[in-house]
Amino acid sequence: MNSPQITLPIRVWDLPVRLVHWSLVLLVVSLFVTGKLGGNWLEWHRRAGFSVIGLVIFRVIWGFVGSYHARFANFLRGPQSVITYSKAMIGSNAPKYVGHNPLGALSALTMLIVLLMQAVLGLFSNDDIMLEGPYARFISKELSDQLTAFHKINADLILILVGMHLVAIAFAFFYKKENLVVAMVSGNKWMAEKETVENGKPPAWLAWVVGVCVATLTYMVLKI
């Protein structure tokens, strides 16, 4: 008789990663709502966009100095790994990853890039009525209109990525029996003992230093 498999709670996502993740979720929702409402709500739309820039920059920096599973070097993989995992993920022998799997890593990186692109495009956009990005006055109206159009197209791309993200969460929950939402709230995953990985943890003050520096830099760049 086989003995039951021992599972252990493994700290995968540190607090800064979780705070950035859920903050971006709330901001993306608020951006779409305020963008649709228009009018005076566009001022809140702009503030949310500024916040996205700061959070994405923080996450990029944290991807180099954060905990083990937060670092890009420890979860980003090449195209061949993505293809191999994509072919094997439905089967029972699909490789397991403590942190992001290759597809999840690609999704996370793509979302960061697209969100940053959307926020930067917003800096040069205008609504032809009452609001424009802080840098729109430095370029021609024609170019600003073009970037505004890309801003709207990119918003649709974000919706597609969000939809794919939700499908992946549902697939993991119903097929793989992994609750990724709970993991991103608690920071822990329950993994087999043989799959545990030492999770290097940076000092708590480092996140504060990075956060203050990013917030200050973002404010200085945008307050023009």
C-alpha positions in Angstrom: 0.0 0.0 0.0 1.3 3.4 -1.0 1.7 5.9 1.9 -0.1 9.2 1.4 1.9 11.9 -0.2 3.2 14.5 2.3 2.5 18.1 1.4 3.9 21.1 2.9 3.0 24.8 2.8 5.7 26.6 0.8 6.0 30.4 0.9 6.0 31.2 -2.8 4.8 34.8 -3.2 6.2 37.4 -0.8 4.1 40.3 0.5 5.3 42.9 -2.0 4.4 40.6 -4.9 1.0 40.0 -3.5 0.3 43.7 -2.8 1.4 44.7 -6.3 -0.7 41.9 -7.8 -4.0 42.8 -6.0 -3.4 46.5 -6.4 -3.0 46.1 -10.1 -6.2 44.1 -10.2 -8.1 46.9 -8.4 -6.5 49.6 -10.6 -7.3 47.8 -13.9 -10.9 47.5 -12.8 -11.0 51.2 -11.8 -9.4 52.2 -15.1 -12.0 50.5 -17.2 -14.9 51.8 -15.1 -13.7 55.4 -15.0 -12.7 55.3 -18.7 -16.3 54.2 -19.6 -17.9 56.7 -17.3 -15.9 59.6 -18.7 -16.5 63.2 -17.5 -15.1 64.1 -14.1 -14.3 60.4 -13.6 -11.4 60.8 -16.0 -9.4 62.6 -13.4 -9.5 59.4 -11.3 -8.7 57.5 -14.5 -5.5 59.5 -14.8 -4.5 59.0 -11.2 -5.1 55.3 -11.5 -2.9 55.3 -14.6 -0.1 57.0 -12.7 -0.4 54.4 -9.9 0.0 51.6 -12.5 3.3 53.1 -13.7 4.7 53.2 -10.2 3.5 49.6 -9.4 4.9 48.1 -12.6 8.3 49.8 -12.1 8.3 48.5 -8.6 7.5 45.0 -9.8 10.3 45.2 -12.4 12.8 46.2 -9.8 11.5 43.6 -7.4 12.0 41.1 -10.1 15.8 41.5 -9.6 16.1 42.0 -5.9 13.0 40.3 -4.4 12.5 36.8 -3.0 13.5 33.7 -4.9 10.2 33.2 -6.8 9.7 36.9 -7.4 12.9 37.1 -9.5 12.6 37.0 -13.2 15.8 34.8 -13.4 14.0 32.1 -11.4 10.8 31.9 -13.4 11.2 33.2 -16.9 12.1 30.4 -19.4 12.8 30.2 -23.1 10.4 29.5 -25.9 11.2 25.8 -26.0 10.2 25.4 -22.3 6.9 27.2 -23.0 6.2 24.9 -26.0 7.1 21.8 -24.1 4.9 22.7 -21.1 2.0 23.7 -23.4 2.0 20.3 -25.0 2.3 18.4 -21.6 0.1 20.5 -19.3 -3.1 18.6 -19.9 -1.5 15.2 -19.2 -1.0 13.7 -15.7 2.8 13.8 -16.2 3.0 17.6 -16.8 5.9 19.0 -14.9 5.1 20.9 -11.6 6.5 24.2 -10.7 6.6 25.8 -7.2 6.4 29.3 -8.7 5.2 30.3 -12.2 5.1 27.6 -14.8 6.5 28.6 -18.2 3.1 29.7 -19.5 2.2 31.6 -16.3 5.6 33.3 -16.4 5.0 34.4 -20.0 1.6 35.6 -19.1 2.8 37.6 -16.1 5.6 39.3 -18.1 3.2 40.1 -21.0 0.7 41.7 -18.6 3.4 43.9 -17.0 4.6 45.0 -20.4 1.1 45.7 -21.7 0.0 47.6 -18.6 3.1 49.8 -18.7 2.5 50.4 -22.4 -1.1 51.4 -21.7 -0.1 53.8 -18.9 2.7 55.4 -20.9 0.3 55.9 -23.9 -2.1 57.6 -21.5 0.6 60.2 -20.7 0.3 61.4 -24.3 -3.4 60.9 -24.9 -6.4 63.3 -24.9 -10.2 63.0 -24.9 -10.8 66.0 -27.1 -12.9 67.6 -24.4 -11.5 68.2 -20.9 -8.5 66.0 -20.1 -5.2 65.2 -21.6 -2.1 63.4 -20.4 0.7 65.4 -18.8 3.0 65.0 -21.9 0.3 65.5 -24.6 1.2 69.2 -24.8 4.8 68.4 -25.8 3.7 66.6 -29.0 1.4 67.6 -31.9 -2.3 67.1 -31.7 -2.2 64.7 -34.6 0.4 62.4 -32.8 -1.6 62.7 -29.6 -4.7 61.5 -31.4 -2.8 58.6 -32.9 -1.4 57.5 -29.5 -4.9 57.9 -28.0 -6.2 55.4 -30.7 -3.4 53.0 -29.7 -4.4 53.6 -26.0 -7.9 52.3 -26.8 -6.7 49.4 -28.9 -4.3 48.4 -26.1 -7.2 48.5 -23.6 -8.9 45.7 -25.7 -5.7 43.7 -25.6 -5.6 44.0 -21.8 -9.2 42.7 -21.7 -8.1 39.7 -23.8 -5.2 39.0 -21.5 -7.4 39.3 -18.4 -9.8 36.8 -19.9 -7.0 34.4 -20.7 -5.7 34.9 -17.1 -9.1 34.0 -15.7 -9.4 30.9 -17.9 -5.9 29.8 -16.7 -7.0 30.2 -13.1 -10.2 28.2 -13.7 -8.1 25.5 -15.5 -5.7 25.2 -12.6 -8.6 25.0 -10.1 -10.9 22.5 -11.8 -8.3 20.4 -13.7 -5.1 20.7 -11.8 -6.7 21.1 -8.4 -4.6 24.2 -7.7 -6.2 27.2 -6.1 -4.0 30.0 -7.4 -6.3 32.7 -5.9 -5.7 31.5 -2.4 -2.0 31.1 -3.1 -1.8 34.7 -4.2 -3.7 35.8 -1.1 -1.8 33.8 1.5 1.5 33.6 -0.4 1.6 29.8 0.2 1.3 26.7 -2.0 0.9 23.2 -0.7 3.5 21.2 -2.5 5.0 17.7 -2.2 8.1 17.6 0.1 10.4 16.7 -2.8 9.3 19.8 -4.7 10.3 22.3 -2.0 12.8 25.0 -2.9 14.6 27.3 -0.6 13.0 30.7 -0.8 15.6 33.4 -0.4 14.0 36.3 1.5 15.4 39.9 1.2 15.2 42.1 4.3 11.9 43.8 4.9 13.4 47.3 4.7 14.4 46.7 1.1 10.8 46.7 -0.2 10.2 50.0 1.7 13.3 51.6 0.2 12.4 50.5 -3.4 8.8 51.6 -2.9 9.7 55.1 -1.6 12.3 55.6 -4.4 9.8 54.5 -7.1 7.0 56.6 -5.7 9.3 59.7 -5.5 10.6 59.1 -9.0 7.2 58.6 -10.4 5.9 61.7 -8.7 8.8 63.8 -10.0 8.5 62.6 -13.5 4.7 63.0 -13.7 4.4 66.3 -11.8 5.3 68.6 -14.6 
